Amino acid sequence: MKARVKWVEQAMFIGEAGSGHAVVMDGPPEGGGRNLGIRPMEMVLLGVGGCSAYDVVHILKKGRQPVTDCVVELAAQRADTDPKVFTKIHMHFVVTGQPGLNEAQVKRAVELSAEKYCSASIMLKSVVEITHDYEISVV
């Protein structure tokens, strides 16, 4: 996997992934930026959420569960001093499906993502306290 980050101006950078997709990263005005893009640490948090949500949906679909939506609400705490690393991340999954969506399967999918498949959260969990919970909505 490769990526490239190029400085544009002030505190703005363009990140381009090996897949060819790009994203703007920028800092807040007090850090010399113009607030025109996502912060790099926000991107790390989104990456963890995206990685885990992908796993949960994939596992549920593979298990033929009638899942129709999956949202991960992330709450993170950072250290007060530099480097302001994440110290805690909580992931709350809201899994929606049709009647027949099995709670045990949802619980298993969340656990498998956390313990076996989500490379982003597994990589971070040696230095960050990561917790998970879920709720199910049947429509």
N, C-alpha and C positions, 0 to 999 in steps of 0.2 A: 504494500500500500504506500502510495506517495501523496504528498500534498505540497502546496506552495503558498506562502504568505508574502504579499508585497505591500510595502508601505506606500500609501497614497499621499497623505499630508497630515500635519499635526499629529493626532492620535488615531488616524483612520488607516485601516489595512484591508486588503481584499484577500480572502482565503479561497484558494481553488483546490478542490479535491482531485484525486487521480481520475475520478469519474467524469470530470469536466464541469461539475457544478461549483458555483461560486457563492460566497456570502460576504457581506460587508461587516466588519468589526470596527467599532469606534468607542472612544471613551467619553466620559461625562465632561461638561465644560470645565469643571474644577480640576480635571486631569489633562486639560489641553485639547479635549475633543469637542465635537459639535453634536454629540448624541445622535448620530445618523445611522448607527448600527448596533448590533448586539454586542455585549461585552464578552471577551474571551471566556471568562469563568461561567457566564450564563450558557455559553455554547457547550462547555463541558457538562453542565447539569442537563441540558437538553439532550446531549448525546447519551447520557446514562438512561434517561427516560425513554428515548427513542429505541435504544437497544433492547431494553427490558420489555417495552410494549410490543415490539416486533416479536420477541420470543413468546410472550403470553398469547398473542393472537395466533401465531403459528402453531403452538402446542395445542390450543383449543380447537383450531380447524383440523389439525391432524387427527385429533380425538373425536372428530365429527360432532363437535358441540355447536349449537345454533347461536354462535356469538355474532352480534351485529355492530358492536362498538366497544372500544377500549380507550379510556382516558387515564393518563397517569398524572396525578397532581403531585408535584415535587416541592418539598420545603427543605432548604439547606441552611446550615449555620456555618459561618466562617470564623477563623481565628481573628482576634482583634488586632494583632500585630503582624508585620511582614515576616515571612510570606503569608498572606491571608488565605491559607489553604482551607478547604472544606473540613470541618470537624464532624459534622453530622449531616446525613441526608435521609429524609423520610419519603418513601414512595407510597402514595395511596392510589390504588387501582380502582377505577369504576368500570366494571365490565357489564355490558348490556347484552341481552340476548332474548331469544324467543323462549316460550315455555319449553322446558326440557333441559335448559342450561343447568348443568350439575355443579353445585357448590364445591363438592370435593374435587372436581376436575379443575375448577378455577383456582382453588387453593393450591393444588398440585402444580398448575402451570406457573403461578407466581413463585412458588418455592423452587421449581426447576430452573426458572430464569435466574433467580438469585444465587443458587448454589452450583449450577452447572453450565448454563448457556450464555448469560449476558457478560461478555468479555469486559465491557466497560465497567460495570459495577463490581465484578469479581476482581478486576485490576485495582480498583480504588479501595475495596473493603479492608485491605491490609493496613490502611492508614486513616480510613474514614469509617465512622460508625454508620452503617446503612441499615435502615429498618424498612419493613414493608407491611402493608395491610391492604385489604380489599373490601369492596362492597359489590353486590350484584343487583342489577335492575332487570327485571323481566318485563318485556312489553309484548 
